[in-house]
Amino acid sequence: MTDQEIVELANRVGKDLGGATFSEVCDYIDGVDIVWGVWPGGQNMLIKGEQVLQFIGKTGVGEQLSVGAIPCRSAEEALALKRCWQAVKH
């Protein structure tokens, strides 16, 4: 998936999650295998799926995975989302 495709996905998801609570955002993250946080300028950070991507990188074996992206205002917001989601789910 290209950076541009991740940005486009984040834009679509942002429309769907507009006004969502943190719990609803966590439900979205839980429902997909790999999730990116995307902020202005098209930069992104992996929120969920690091182990999946490492496995694919080591083995070359990938299955059909679901990919998501969440719009964020900044890198700091993406990092906070990642940390909060990890704290709640782990």
WONOR-V72146 format. One record per pair of residues at least 4 apart in sequence whose C-alpha atoms are under 8 Angstrom apart, sorted by sequence separation. I is the first residue (numbers start at 1). J is the second residue. If there is no record, write none. Layout:
i={I I}
j={J J}
This chain:
i={1 2 3 4 5 6 7 8 9 10 11 12 13 14 20 21 22 23 24 25 26 27 28 29 38 39 46 49 50 51 52 53 54 55 56 57 73 74 75 76 77 78 79 80 81 82 83 84 85 86 1 20 38 39 55 56 72 73 29 38 55 56 72 17 37 38 17 36 37 36 37 36 37 35 36 34 35 36 34 35 34 35 33 34 33 34 34 29 33 10 10 6 45 7 34 38 44 47 6 33 34 35 36 37 38 39 40 47 32 33 34 35 36 37 38 39 40 45 32 33 34 35 36 37 38 39 40 45 47 48 7 32 33 35 37 38 39 47 32 38 39 38 4 3 29 39 3 38 3 37 13 13 14 13 14 10 13 9 10 11 26 9 10 11 9 10 6 7 6}
j={5 6 7 8 9 10 11 12 13 14 15 16 17 18 24 25 26 27 28 29 30 31 32 33 42 43 50 53 54 55 56 57 58 59 60 61 77 78 79 80 81 82 83 84 85 86 87 88 89 90 6 25 43 44 60 61 77 78 35 44 61 62 78 24 44 45 25 44 45 45 46 46 47 46 47 46 47 48 47 48 48 49 48 49 49 50 52 48 52 37 38 36 75 38 65 69 75 78 38 65 66 67 68 69 70 71 72 79 65 66 67 68 69 70 71 72 73 78 66 67 68 69 70 71 72 73 74 79 81 82 42 67 68 70 72 73 74 82 68 74 75 75 42 42 68 78 43 78 44 78 68 69 70 70 71 68 71 68 69 70 85 69 70 71 70 71 68 69 69}
